[in-house]
Protein backbone atom coordinates (compact mmCIF):
# COMPACT_ATOMS: atom_id res chain seq x y z
CA UNK A 1 0.00 0.00 0.00
CA UNK A 2 1.16 3.54 -0.79
CA UNK A 3 0.16 6.70 1.07
CA UNK A 4 0.23 10.11 -0.64
CA UNK A 5 -0.71 13.57 0.62
CA UNK A 6 -2.29 16.34 -1.42
CA UNK A 7 -2.50 19.97 -0.35
CA UNK A 8 -3.48 23.45 -1.48
CA UNK A 9 -4.65 26.72 0.01
CA UNK A 10 -7.91 25.20 1.24
CA UNK A 11 -6.33 22.34 3.23
CA UNK A 12 -4.99 18.85 2.68
CA UNK A 13 -5.93 15.22 2.39
CA UNK A 14 -4.10 11.93 2.74
CA UNK A 15 -4.99 9.07 0.40
CA UNK A 16 -4.21 5.41 -0.04
CA UNK A 17 -3.67 3.82 -3.43
CA UNK A 18 -5.98 1.04 -2.24
CA UNK A 19 -9.45 1.77 -3.69
CA UNK A 20 -11.05 0.28 -0.57
CA UNK A 21 -9.37 2.95 1.60
CA UNK A 22 -9.44 6.04 -0.61
CA UNK A 23 -9.18 9.28 1.40
CA UNK A 24 -7.87 8.48 4.87
CA UNK A 25 -7.79 11.99 6.33
CA UNK A 26 -8.88 15.51 5.38
CA UNK A 27 -8.22 18.84 7.09
CA UNK A 28 -9.03 22.45 6.35
CA UNK A 29 -6.76 25.48 6.60
CA UNK A 30 -8.12 26.86 9.88
CA UNK A 31 -5.49 27.38 12.60
CA UNK A 32 -7.91 26.62 15.44
CA UNK A 33 -10.10 23.88 13.96
CA UNK A 34 -8.83 21.55 11.25
CA UNK A 35 -12.36 20.62 10.22
CA UNK A 36 -13.16 24.20 9.16
CA UNK A 37 -11.93 26.56 6.50
CA UNK A 38 -10.03 29.64 7.59
CA UNK A 39 -9.89 31.00 4.05
CA UNK A 40 -10.12 34.77 4.08
CA UNK A 41 -9.86 34.99 7.88
CA UNK A 42 -7.10 35.74 10.36
CA UNK A 43 -7.09 31.99 11.15
CA UNK A 44 -6.01 30.91 7.66
CA UNK A 45 -2.82 28.84 7.65
CA UNK A 46 0.02 29.57 5.26
CA UNK A 47 0.56 27.21 2.34
CA UNK A 48 3.90 26.11 3.82
CA UNK A 49 2.24 25.24 7.14
CA UNK A 50 -0.48 23.27 5.36
CA UNK A 51 2.22 21.40 3.43
CA UNK A 52 4.11 20.60 6.65
CA UNK A 53 0.93 19.27 8.30
CA UNK A 54 0.20 17.21 5.20
CA UNK A 55 3.66 15.62 5.27
CA UNK A 56 3.49 14.93 9.01
CA UNK A 57 0.03 13.37 8.84
CA UNK A 58 0.82 11.26 5.77
CA UNK A 59 4.04 9.94 7.35
CA UNK A 60 2.18 9.05 10.56
CA UNK A 61 -0.62 7.27 8.70
CA UNK A 62 1.88 5.35 6.55
CA UNK A 63 3.70 4.20 9.70
CA UNK A 64 0.42 3.14 11.36
CA UNK A 65 -0.61 1.14 8.30
CA UNK A 66 2.90 -0.24 7.61
CA UNK A 67 2.63 1.36 4.17
CA UNK A 68 5.01 3.31 1.93
CA UNK A 69 4.91 7.11 2.13
CA UNK A 70 5.24 8.38 -1.44
CA UNK A 71 5.34 12.12 -0.73
CA UNK A 72 3.00 15.07 -1.08
CA UNK A 73 1.77 16.99 -4.10
CA UNK A 74 0.25 20.44 -4.57
CA UNK A 75 -3.15 20.36 -6.26
CA UNK A 76 -5.07 23.21 -7.79
CA UNK A 77 -8.01 24.19 -5.54
CA UNK A 78 -10.65 22.77 -7.82
CA UNK A 79 -8.90 19.38 -7.82
CA UNK A 80 -9.40 18.69 -4.11
RAQUITA-V433068 format. One record per residue. D_LAST is the distance of its C-alpha to the last C-alpha in whole Angstrom. Layout:
{{D_LAST} {D_LAST}}
This chain:
{{21} {19} {16} {13} {11} {8} {8} {8} {10} {9} {9} {8} {8} {11} {11} {15} {16} {18} {17} {19} {17} {13} {11} {14} {13} {10} {11} {11} {13} {16} {19} {21} {19} {16} {15} {15} {13} {16} {15} {18} {20} {22} {20} {17} {17} {17} {15} {17} {17} {14} {14} {17} {16} {13} {16} {19} {17} {16} {20} {21} {19} {20} {24} {24} {23} {25} {23} {22} {19} {18} {16} {13} {11} {10} {7} {7} {6} {6} {4} {0}}
